[in-house]
């Protein structure tokens, strides 16, 4: 008997629902993204049968197997993530785990719950408990991820099992469970896949295709049965017409060029690895890993690894280079094994492990081809991490001659280790997320070489002043600062035409007087950026040079720059494109980030906006015209997402894919169809910071986190340290000391002061003094150093009888003291 629809949408108990799988049409949003080549993610959620408990390793879990088939079909835009939780019930999923899985904002969720709900009690009680929890979790998911937004859900039956001890895991339980799952799939717009019905006979599978004993016990599928289940599921989710449509668009597995001598590189757009041919992710433990803007993000404690092949580079000599952004500041709460190479997951043979210890030391542990220790967790460098900052590590080793050294951001730091031994390379590479919080860290551009790349002072680190031109490891200098003599100048506006306007002669020009206009020089080359500040009382005209145009407009026509406003142009022949404009008369709208997808993000409504929101919510660019610039300020202390408008991309990335807005940061973008290009990213600093000096080394000194600081407390020999990863070229830091003693001023890690030319070497900040420094990688340049010298009658100067007494009293060399005699002499400690 048919039961009529109660909601006006569904007809229940038709012959269609007697199939082993139905509702494929509910996956239309996911399938459409696959066909279009959009980067998508599938989250596999479930108990131990999803996690992969029955295997010696987790290499045969459904997510891994699904990824293997995707890769075999050359579908590089889809990644499968294992979010299985061994031993968990549907009740626990509903109350504890579903919220975290919703926050992943995946394009497709594959849910496989119910096996562990057959606990104590009879079948009816267990099924009722399962039904309540399942529907509660699905209600949460559909409230946050409606089918209208394109999110697909596949509701799988648990696999068959034969185990009466500890609960009714038998045919009667699964037959009743099918009715619950079928109805829930219809009510919550899910596709349905009957794992139990397709692979029903677990009675004879114990010890053959499932764990346990023949005719006595069977619970978890073994590899062959799991392969069969995943293959059937793959055919349901990725039917032939989807694969054909994808192939018809000439979508191929993307392979980036790697540097000379490198045979391994982590791909930026998937969680796979390239080593000769594409080798796949082998192990995902707890934690969440996802790709965003060519970076592999990690949140929650866990690890992720790749098979790199036993013949991979990095044996007795080698180099490992990668970029890393930590999720913590200072030292980790527990040892952070940042990156590891070893022969296999369960072996320490050929181990090479680069770690950050709880004491702040970056250490190296190395074993030889027999598993014996070569390097026993030796210290390379004392390092204080700064959360959300990006560092480039390059570890070079040669265990034949005994020379291992570390470079950070292109600068040699710490100790050179002289250990020798014999390694043959590794077969697996692993990255790690040490924190159990929601803090986010990322890796980018992992490369492995057969030989050390640098054995001396360092190399030209790819900073913001350089640009990538072909793949993540090939760079070239931006051509700039050519033919324009001055970095800054003052100019008077003049003339009324392009031919009579005042000529700009610097990259930053302050128009302080005059009327009329200014003209950009003919010596401009591609990549030059010109900033014009109008401090006059009237609007002025800014002309391109002869034959050129502005923002795609008519050649030779100026733009108007209002009074007390500024504008920046980047030259890309034949156009000067507006990078950013600043007008204090225009207020900046505040926007609250929303949703967890491009379709639900909050729309940016102005060229400059202040955005706040909760972790994972986002904003989306409007549809602009070429040359439009946007300034986006994340005023939150959490990560937000920034989406391009429909069909567009960001920085050459996939269409419709978001980038991450770091906490308390400012980003500037310029639009040139079909991409929004990042012009600058800067961390916001507080306007003033009273701080206290501390420690007796660069690693223990107080960190400066704003552009102007006042040192209000501290003792002789303590110190403060300049910003590290947040330092931008041209940044100026002003420091005032209100102390009556000298302290140390340290450069940021791996940098130095131009006056002494030594990396990580401090200078003295004198009592009652001020100093200004400007950053130009790798040096901090002193622009002003004023020490307040006390007068001969200054009573605050300490009194000592002689030099020896002053030294005993704790004064350093160079400090002042007086004798309190008649006359009262001012002396200097020597």
C-alpha positions in Angstrom: 0.0 0.0 0.0 1.3 3.4 -0.9 1.4 6.1 1.7 0.7 9.6 0.3 3.1 12.5 0.9 2.7 14.3 4.2 4.8 17.3 3.2 3.7 17.7 -0.4 7.1 16.5 -1.6 7.6 12.7 -1.1 5.8 9.5 -1.8 6.9 6.9 0.7 7.2 3.2 0.3 7.2 3.1 -3.5 8.9 0.3 -5.4 11.7 2.8 -6.0 12.7 2.6 -2.3 13.2 -1.2 -2.5 16.4 -0.6 -4.4 19.8 -1.0 -2.7 20.6 2.6 -3.4 18.4 5.5 -4.4 18.3 9.3 -4.3 21.3 9.9 -6.5 19.5 13.1 -7.7 20.1 14.6 -4.2 23.8 14.8 -5.1 23.2 17.2 -8.0 25.2 20.1 -6.4 28.3 18.0 -5.8 28.1 16.4 -9.2 27.8 19.8 -10.9 31.0 21.0 -9.2 32.8 17.9 -10.3 31.8 18.4 -13.9 32.8 22.1 -13.8 36.2 21.2 -12.4 35.6 23.0 -9.0 37.8 21.9 -6.1 35.6 19.8 -3.9 35.9 17.8 -0.6 34.2 14.6 0.6 34.1 13.9 4.3 33.7 10.3 5.4 32.0 10.2 8.8 31.4 7.1 10.8 32.7 4.6 13.4 35.6 2.2 13.2 34.5 0.8 9.9 35.1 4.3 8.4 38.3 5.0 10.4 39.8 1.6 9.3 40.4 -0.1 12.7 40.6 -3.6 11.2 43.8 -3.0 9.2 47.4 -3.0 10.3 47.6 0.5 9.1 44.7 2.8 8.0 45.7 2.4 4.3 42.5 0.6 3.5 39.9 2.9 5.0 37.0 4.0 2.7 38.3 7.6 2.3 41.8 6.3 1.2 40.3 3.8 -1.2 37.9 6.4 -2.7 40.8 8.7 -3.3 42.7 5.9 -5.0 39.8 5.4 -7.5 39.6 9.2 -8.0 43.2 9.4 -8.8 43.0 6.4 -11.2 40.3 8.4 -13.0 42.5 11.5 -13.2 40.0 13.4 -11.1 42.4 15.7 -9.3 39.8 18.3 -8.1 38.1 16.0 -5.6 39.7 15.0 -2.2 38.4 12.5 0.3 39.0 13.0 4.0 38.7 10.4 6.7 36.7 11.6 9.7 36.0 8.2 11.2 36.0 7.9 15.0 36.6 4.4 16.3 34.2 3.2 18.9 31.8 6.1 18.5 28.0 5.8 18.4 25.4 7.7 16.5 24.4 9.4 19.8 27.9 10.7 20.3 28.0 11.9 16.7 24.8 13.8 17.2 25.9 15.4 20.5 29.6 15.8 20.0 31.0 15.4 16.5 28.5 16.6 14.0 29.1 20.3 14.7 32.8 20.0 13.9 32.0 18.1 10.7 29.5 20.8 9.7 32.3 23.4 10.2 34.4 21.6 7.5 31.8 22.9 4.9 32.5 19.9 2.7 30.7 19.5 -0.6 29.6 15.9 0.2 29.2 14.0 3.4 29.2 10.2 3.5 27.6 9.0 6.8 28.1 5.4 8.0 26.7 5.1 11.5 24.8 2.5 13.5 27.0 -0.4 14.1 27.9 0.6 17.7 24.4 1.6 18.6 23.5 -2.1 19.0 24.5 -2.0 22.6 22.8 -3.3 25.7 19.0 -3.9 25.4 16.7 -5.4 22.9 16.6 -4.7 19.2 13.6 -2.3 19.5 15.4 -0.1 22.1 18.6 0.0 20.2 16.9 0.9 16.9 14.8 3.6 18.6 17.9 5.2 20.2 19.7 5.1 16.8 16.7 6.7 15.0 16.5 9.6 17.4 20.2 10.3 17.2 20.4 9.9 13.4 17.6 12.3 12.8 18.9 14.8 15.3 22.3 14.9 13.5 20.8 15.1 10.1 18.5 18.0 11.3 21.6 19.9 12.4 23.4 19.3 9.1 20.5 20.3 6.9 19.9 23.5 9.0 23.5 24.6 8.3 24.0 22.9 4.9 20.7 22.9 3.0 20.5 21.0 -0.2 19.6 24.3 -2.0 23.2 25.3 -1.3 24.5 22.2 -3.1 25.7 20.1 -0.2 25.1 16.4 -0.7 24.7 13.7 1.9 24.9 10.0 1.4 23.4 8.0 4.2 25.0 4.5 4.3 23.7 1.6 6.2 26.3 0.0 8.4 27.9 -3.1 7.0 26.5 -6.5 8.1 27.9 -8.1 11.3 27.5 -11.3 13.3 28.0 -10.7 17.0 25.4 -11.3 19.6 27.7 -10.6 22.6 27.5 -6.9 23.7 24.4 -6.2 21.6 22.2 -7.5 18.8 24.5 -7.1 15.8 22.5 -9.4 13.6 20.2 -9.6 10.6 17.1 -8.6 12.7 18.8 -5.4 13.9 20.0 -4.4 10.4 16.6 -5.1 8.8 14.9 -2.8 11.2 17.7 -0.2 10.8 17.1 -0.2 7.1 13.6 1.2 7.7 14.9 4.0 9.9 17.6 5.0 7.4 15.4 4.9 4.4 12.8 7.2 6.0 15.5 9.6 7.3 17.1 9.8 3.8 13.8 10.9 2.4 13.0 13.3 5.1 16.4 15.0 5.1 17.0 14.9 1.3 19.9 12.4 1.4 20.9 9.8 -1.1 20.6 6.2 0.4 23.2 3.4 0.1 22.4 0.0 1.6 25.8 -1.4 2.6 24.1 -4.2 4.5 21.8 -5.3 1.7 24.6 -5.4 -0.9 27.0 -7.3 1.3 24.6 -9.1 3.6 26.2 -12.5 4.6 28.7 -11.8 7.4 27.9 -15.2 8.9 30.4 -16.9 6.5 32.8 -14.0 6.2 34.5 -14.2 9.6 38.2 -14.8 9.2 37.8 -14.5 5.4 36.6 -11.0 4.4 35.9 -9.7 7.9 37.7 -10.0 11.3 36.6 -12.6 13.8 36.0 -16.3 13.4 34.1 -18.3 10.9 30.4 -18.8 12.0 31.2 -17.2 15.4 32.1 -13.6 15.1 32.5 -10.9 12.3 32.4 -7.1 12.7 34.9 -5.1 10.7 35.4 -5.6 6.9 38.9 -6.5 5.8 40.6 -4.9 2.8 38.9 -7.0 0.1 35.4 -6.5 1.4 36.1 -2.7 2.1 37.3 -2.4 -1.5 34.1 -4.0 -2.7 32.0 -1.6 -0.6 33.9 1.5 -1.7 33.9 0.5 -5.4 30.1 0.1 -5.3 29.8 3.5 -3.4 32.1 5.1 -6.0 29.9 4.0 -8.9 26.9 5.5 -7.1 28.5 8.8 -6.2 30.7 9.2 -9.4 28.6 7.5 -12.1 30.0 7.1 -15.6 28.4 10.2 -17.1 30.1 12.3 -14.3 33.5 10.8 -15.1 33.0 11.2 -18.8 31.9 14.8 -18.4 35.0 15.5 -16.4 37.3 13.9 -18.9 35.6 15.8 -21.8 36.8 19.0 -20.2 40.4 17.7 -20.5 40.8 17.7 -16.7 44.1 16.0 -15.9 46.0 15.4 -12.7 48.0 18.7 -12.2 51.7 18.2 -11.9 53.9 21.2 -11.0 57.5 21.6 -12.1 60.0 20.8 -9.3 63.4 22.3 -8.8 66.4 20.7 -10.4 67.4 17.5 -8.5 64.0 17.2 -6.7 61.9 14.1 -7.1 59.2 14.9 -4.5 56.8 17.7 -4.2 53.5 18.1 -2.3 50.8 19.2 -4.7 49.2 22.5 -3.7 45.7 21.7 -5.0 45.1 18.2 -3.5 46.2 16.2 -0.6 48.3 14.0 -2.9 52.0 13.8 -3.6 53.9 13.7 -6.9 56.9 11.4 -7.0 57.6 10.2 -10.5 53.9 9.2 -10.8 51.2 10.4 -8.5 51.4 8.5 -5.1 48.6 9.1 -2.7 48.0 10.0 0.9 48.5 7.0 3.1 47.4 7.9 6.5 45.1 10.4 8.2 44.8 10.0 11.9 42.7 12.4 14.1 42.6 16.0 13.3 41.4 17.8 10.1 43.5 18.5 7.0 42.2 20.5 4.1 43.7 22.4 1.1 43.1 26.2 0.7 45.0 28.5 -1.5 47.8 26.0 -2.2 48.4 25.4 1.5 47.6 22.3 3.5 45.8 23.4 6.6 45.8 21.4 9.8 43.5 21.9 12.8 43.3 19.5 15.8 46.0 17.1 16.8 46.9 14.6 14.1 49.2 13.7 11.3 49.1 13.3 7.6 51.5 11.3 5.5 52.5 10.4 1.9 54.2 7.4 0.3 57.3 8.9 -1.3 58.9 5.7 -2.4 62.0 3.9 -1.1 64.0 5.4 -4.0 63.1 9.0 -3.1 65.7 11.7 -2.6 66.9 12.4 0.9 69.2 9.5 1.8 72.7 10.1 3.2 72.8 13.5 1.7 69.8 15.7 1.0 67.7 18.8 1.6 64.2 19.3 2.8 62.6 22.7 2.2 59.1 23.8 3.1 57.0 26.7 4.4 55.3 26.4 7.7 52.9 28.5 9.7 52.6 27.4 13.4 49.3 27.4 15.4 51.1 28.5 18.5 53.3 31.4 19.8 56.5 30.7 21.7 57.1 27.0 22.5 54.7 24.2 21.9 52.8 22.7 24.9 53.9 19.2 23.8 56.8 18.3 21.5 55.9 19.2 17.9 57.3 16.8 15.3 57.0 19.3 12.5 58.1 16.9 9.6 59.3 13.3 9.5 60.8 11.0 6.9 61.1 7.3 7.7 61.1 3.9 6.0 57.6 3.1 7.1 54.9 4.2 9.6 55.8 1.5 12.1 59.6 1.6 11.7 62.3 4.0 12.8 64.8 2.7 10.1 66.1 5.7 8.2 64.3 8.1 10.5 64.9 11.8 10.0 62.7 13.9 12.3 62.7 17.7 12.6 61.0 18.8 15.8 60.2 21.8 18.0 60.7 20.9 21.7 58.8 22.3 24.6 62.1 24.1 25.7 62.0 26.1 22.4 64.8 24.2 20.6 64.5 23.0 17.0 66.0 19.6 17.1 67.0 16.8 14.7 66.7 13.0 15.3 68.3 10.7 12.7 68.6 6.9 12.5 70.7 4.9 10.0 69.6 2.2 7.6 69.7 -0.4 10.5 67.7 1.8 12.9 70.8 2.8 15.0 71.0 6.4 16.1 73.1 8.9 14.1 71.8 12.1 15.6 70.2 11.8 19.1 67.7 14.7 19.1 70.4 17.4 18.9 69.7 21.1 19.0 69.9 23.0 15.8 68.5 26.4 16.9 66.5 28.0 19.8 63.3 29.3 18.1 60.3 31.1 19.3 57.3 30.6 17.0 54.8 33.3 16.2 51.3 32.0 15.4 50.0 32.7 12.0 53.4 33.8 10.7 55.0 32.0 7.7 58.5 30.6 7.9 60.6 28.9 5.2 62.7 26.1 6.7 65.5 24.5 4.7 67.3 21.6 6.4 70.5 20.5 4.6 72.3 17.3 5.6 75.4 15.3 4.6 76.0 12.3 6.9 78.9 11.2 4.7 81.2 14.2 5.6 79.3 15.2 8.7 77.6 18.6 8.0 74.0 19.4 8.8 72.7 22.9 9.0 69.4 24.8 9.1 68.3 27.9 7.3 65.2 29.9 8.2 63.9 32.4 5.7 67.1 32.0 3.8 69.4 32.8 6.7 71.7 30.2 8.3 70.9 29.9 12.0 72.1 27.9 15.0 74.5 25.0 15.1 76.1 22.9 12.3 75.9 19.3 13.4 78.9 17.0 12.6 77.2 13.5 12.8 78.1 10.8 10.3 76.4 7.6 9.4 74.7 5.7 6.6 71.1 6.3 5.5 69.3 5.0 2.4 66.4 7.4 2.3 62.8 6.9 3.4 59.6 5.6 2.0 57.1 7.8 3.9 56.9 11.5 4.8 54.6 12.8 7.5 53.5 16.3 8.7 52.0 16.8 12.1 49.5 19.0 13.9 50.4 19.1 17.6 47.6 21.2 19.1 44.3 19.8 20.3 42.6 23.2 19.9 40.9 24.7 16.9 44.0 26.7 16.1 45.1 26.4 12.4 48.5 25.8 11.1 49.6 25.2 7.5 52.3 23.7 5.3 53.2 24.8 1.8 55.6 23.8 -1.0 57.3 20.7 0.6 60.3 19.7 -1.6 63.0 17.0 -1.2 66.4 17.0 -2.9 69.1 14.3 -3.2 71.9 16.7 -2.2 72.3 19.7 0.2 71.1 22.9 -1.6 73.0 25.4 0.6 76.0 24.7 2.8 77.1 28.3 3.7 75.5 31.6 4.7 72.1 31.2 2.9 70.1 32.1 -0.2 67.8 34.7 -1.5 64.6 33.9 0.4 61.4 34.4 -1.5 59.9 37.4 0.4 57.0 39.7 -0.6 59.5 41.6 -2.8 59.7 38.6 -5.1 57.1 36.8 -7.3 56.4 33.3 -8.4 56.3 33.0 -12.2 56.0 29.2 -12.8 55.0 26.8 -10.1 55.6 27.1 -6.3 59.3 26.6 -6.5 60.4 28.8 -9.4 60.8 32.5 -8.7 62.2 35.7 -10.2 62.8 39.2 -8.9 60.1 41.7 -9.6 61.6 44.5 -11.8 61.2 47.7 -9.8 63.0 50.7 -8.5 64.3 51.3 -12.1 64.9 54.7 -13.6 63.1 56.5 -10.7 65.7 58.1 -8.4 63.9 58.9 -5.2 61.8 56.7 -3.0 59.9 59.8 -1.7 59.6 63.5 -2.8 57.5 66.6 -2.4 55.9 68.2 -5.4 53.8 71.2 -6.4 50.9 70.5 -8.8 51.0 72.5 -12.0 49.5 73.0 -15.5 46.2 72.1 -16.9 47.2 69.5 -19.5 49.2 66.3 -19.8 52.1 68.3 -21.3 52.2 71.0 -18.6 51.5 68.9 -15.4 54.3 68.5 -12.8 56.5 65.4 -13.4 56.5 62.8 -10.7 60.1 61.7 -9.8 59.6 59.2 -7.0 57.5 56.2 -6.1 55.8 58.1 -3.2 54.9 61.7 -4.0 53.4 64.2 -1.5 51.7 67.0 -3.5 51.9 69.7 -0.9 51.0 72.8 -2.9 49.9 74.2 -6.3 46.9 73.5 -8.5 46.4 71.6 -11.7 48.0 68.2 -12.0 50.9 65.7 -11.9 52.1 63.1 -14.5 53.6 59.7 -14.0 57.1 59.5 -15.6 57.8 57.8 -18.9 60.6 55.7 -17.1 58.0 53.5 -15.5 58.4 49.8 -16.1 56.1 46.9 -15.5 55.5 46.2 -11.8 56.3 49.8 -10.6 53.9 51.1 -8.0 53.3 54.9 -7.7 51.6 56.5 -4.7 50.4 60.1 -4.9 49.2 61.9 -1.7 47.2 65.1 -2.2 47.6 67.4 0.7 46.4 70.5 -1.1 43.0 72.1 -0.5 41.8 71.3 -4.0 41.4 68.2 -6.2 44.3 67.6 -8.6 44.6 65.6 -11.9 46.8 62.6 -12.1 47.9 61.9 -15.7 49.4 58.7 -17.2 52.4 59.3 -19.4 51.9 59.9 -23.1 50.0 57.1 -24.9 49.1 55.2 -21.7 45.8 54.9 -19.8 44.4 54.4 -16.3 42.2 51.4 -15.3 41.4 50.4 -18.9 40.2 53.9 -19.8 41.0 56.2 -22.7 44.7 56.9 -23.3 46.2 60.2 -21.9 43.0 60.9 -19.8 43.7 61.8 -16.1 41.8 60.8 -12.9 40.8 63.3 -10.3 42.4 62.9 -6.8 40.4 64.7 -4.1 41.9 66.9 -1.4 43.5 65.0 1.5 43.3 61.7 -0.4 45.8 59.2 -1.7 45.9 56.8 -4.6 48.4 54.0 -5.7 48.8 52.7 -9.3 50.6 49.6 -10.4 51.9 49.7 -14.0 51.1 46.9 -16.4 51.6 48.2 -19.9 49.7 50.0 -21.3 47.7 50.6 -18.2 48.2 52.0 -14.7 45.9 50.0 -12.5 44.5 51.5 -9.3 45.9 49.4 -6.4 44.2 51.2 -3.5 42.7 54.5 -2.8 42.3 56.2 0.6 39.7 58.9 1.3 39.2 59.9 4.9 35.8 61.5 4.0 34.3 58.1 3.1 33.3 55.9 6.0 34.2 52.2 5.9 31.2 49.9 6.2 31.2 47.0 8.8 30.2 43.6 7.5 29.5 40.4 9.5 30.9 37.3 7.8 28.2 34.6 7.1 27.7 31.0 6.0 30.3 28.4 5.1 30.1 28.5 1.3 30.4 30.9 -1.6 26.6 30.9 -1.9 26.0 31.8 1.7 28.9 34.3 2.4 28.1 37.9 3.1 28.5 40.3 0.1 31.2 43.0 0.2 29.4 46.3 -0.5 32.3 48.8 -0.8 35.9 49.0 -1.9 37.1 49.0 1.7 35.3 47.0 4.4 35.8 45.9 8.0 34.8 42.3 8.5 34.1 40.4 11.7 32.7 37.0 12.2 33.0 33.5 13.7 35.6 30.9 12.7 35.0 29.6 9.1 32.3 32.1 8.0 33.1 34.3 5.0 32.5 37.2 2.7 32.3 37.3 -1.1 33.5 39.9 -3.6 30.9 41.6 -5.8 31.1 41.5 -9.6 33.6 44.4 -10.3 35.1 46.0 -13.4 38.8 45.6 -14.3 41.1 47.7 -12.2 38.7 47.8 -9.2 40.6 47.5 -5.9 39.3 46.2 -2.6 40.7 46.5 0.9 39.4 43.8 3.3 40.2 44.1 7.0 39.6 41.1 9.2 38.8 42.6 12.6 38.3 39.2 14.2 40.7 37.1 16.2 39.7 34.1 14.1 40.2 32.9 10.5 37.6 33.9 8.0 37.1 32.9 4.3 37.1 35.3 1.3 35.3 34.1 -1.8 35.6 35.5 -5.4 32.4 36.3 -7.2 30.8 33.5 -9.2 33.1 31.8 -11.8 36.0 34.0 -10.8 39.2 33.0 -8.9 41.8 34.5 -6.6 45.5 34.7 -7.4 45.2 32.3 -10.3 43.5 29.6 -8.1 40.4 27.5 -8.9 37.2 29.3 -9.8 34.9 29.9 -6.8 37.5 28.8 -4.3 38.0 30.9 -1.1 41.2 32.1 0.5 41.8 32.4 4.2 41.7 35.9 5.9 44.2 35.7 8.8 43.1 37.1 12.2 43.5 40.9 12.6 44.9 41.4 9.1 44.4 43.7 6.1 44.4 42.5 2.5 44.3 44.5 -0.7 43.2 43.0 -4.0 43.0 44.3 -7.5 40.6 42.8 -10.1 41.7 41.8 -13.6 39.2 39.3 -15.0 38.9 36.4 -14.2 41.0 36.9 -11.1 41.3 39.0 -7.9 45.0 39.5 -7.4 46.5 40.0 -3.9 48.4 43.3 -3.8 49.4 43.3 -0.1 48.7 41.5 3.2 49.6 43.1 6.5 49.0 42.3 10.1 47.4 45.2 12.1 49.4 46.7 14.9 48.2 48.5 18.0 49.1 52.2 17.9 51.2 52.2 21.2 52.5 49.5 23.5 54.0 49.9 26.9 56.2 46.9 27.5 58.6 45.5 30.0 62.0 44.1 29.1 62.6 40.5 30.0 65.0 37.5 29.5 68.6 37.5 28.6 68.6 36.1 25.1 66.8 36.7 21.8 64.4 33.8 22.5 63.4 35.0 25.9 63.3 38.8 25.3 59.9 40.5 25.2 58.4 40.6 21.6 57.5 44.0 20.1 54.0 43.7 18.5 53.3 47.3 17.5 55.1 50.2 15.6 55.7 52.4 18.7 56.7 51.1 22.1 57.6 52.6 25.4 59.8 50.4 27.7 58.6 51.1 31.2 60.2 48.3 33.2 63.3 46.1 33.1 66.8 45.5 34.6 70.3 45.6 33.2 70.9 42.9 30.6 67.2 42.2 29.9 65.9 42.9 26.4 63.2 43.3 23.8 63.1 41.8 20.3 61.8 43.2 17.0 58.9 41.6 15.1 59.6 38.5 13.0 57.2 37.0 10.6 54.9 40.1 10.6 57.7 42.4 9.6 57.2 44.0 6.2 59.8 45.7 4.1 59.7 49.4 4.9 58.2 48.9 8.4 59.4 51.5 10.9 59.6 50.7 14.6 60.1 53.5 17.1 61.3 52.5 20.6 61.5 54.8 23.7 63.2 53.7 26.9 62.0 55.3 30.2 64.6 53.2 32.1 67.7 54.4 34.0 69.6 51.3 32.9 70.7 49.9 29.6 68.9 46.9 28.0 69.4 44.8 24.8 67.5 45.4 21.6 67.5 42.2 19.5 66.7 41.9 15.8 64.0 39.5 14.7 65.1 35.8 14.3 67.5 35.3 11.5 67.9 39.0 10.8 70.5 41.5 12.0 71.3 45.2 12.4 73.2 46.9 9.6 75.6 48.6 12.1 77.1 45.3 13.3 76.3 43.0 10.4 75.6 40.0 12.5 72.4 37.9 12.4 70.6 37.7 15.8 73.2 40.0 17.4 71.7 42.7 19.7 72.5 46.3 20.1 72.4 48.4 23.3 69.4 50.5 24.1 70.6 53.2 26.5 68.8 54.6 29.4 66.3 57.5 28.8 66.8 57.1 25.0 64.9 56.6 21.8 65.8 54.7 18.6 64.1 54.2 15.2 64.7 51.3 12.9 63.4 50.4 9.4 63.3 46.9 8.0 64.8 46.0 4.6 65.3 42.2 4.6 67.6 41.0 6.1 68.7 44.1 8.0 67.1 46.5 10.4 68.6 49.9 9.6 68.9 52.5 12.4 67.4 55.9 11.3 67.6 57.7 14.6 69.4 57.0 17.9 69.0 59.6 20.6 70.4 59.0 24.1 69.4 61.4 26.8 72.7 62.3 28.5 72.1 63.4 32.2 73.5 66.7 33.2 76.2 67.2 35.8 73.7 68.0 38.4 71.3 65.2 37.6 70.5 63.6 41.0 69.0 60.4 39.5 72.5 59.2 38.3 73.7 56.6 40.8 76.6 57.4 43.2 79.7 55.2 43.3 83.2 56.0 44.7 85.0 54.7 41.6 84.8 52.5 38.6 85.3 49.2 40.5 82.5 50.1 42.9 80.2 50.9 39.9 81.0 47.5 38.2 80.4 45.7 41.5 77.1 47.6 41.9 75.9 46.1 38.6 76.4 49.0 36.1 77.4 47.8 32.6 80.2 49.3 30.5 79.1 52.6 29.1 76.7 53.5 31.9 77.1 56.7 33.9 77.7 57.3 37.6 78.7 60.2 39.8 81.2 60.4 42.7 79.1 62.8 44.9 82.4 64.7 45.7 83.0 68.4 45.4 82.9 69.0 42.5 80.5 66.1 41.8 82.0 64.4 38.8 80.1 62.5 36.1 81.9 59.3 35.1 81.5 56.5 32.6 82.0 52.8 33.5 84.9 51.2 31.5 
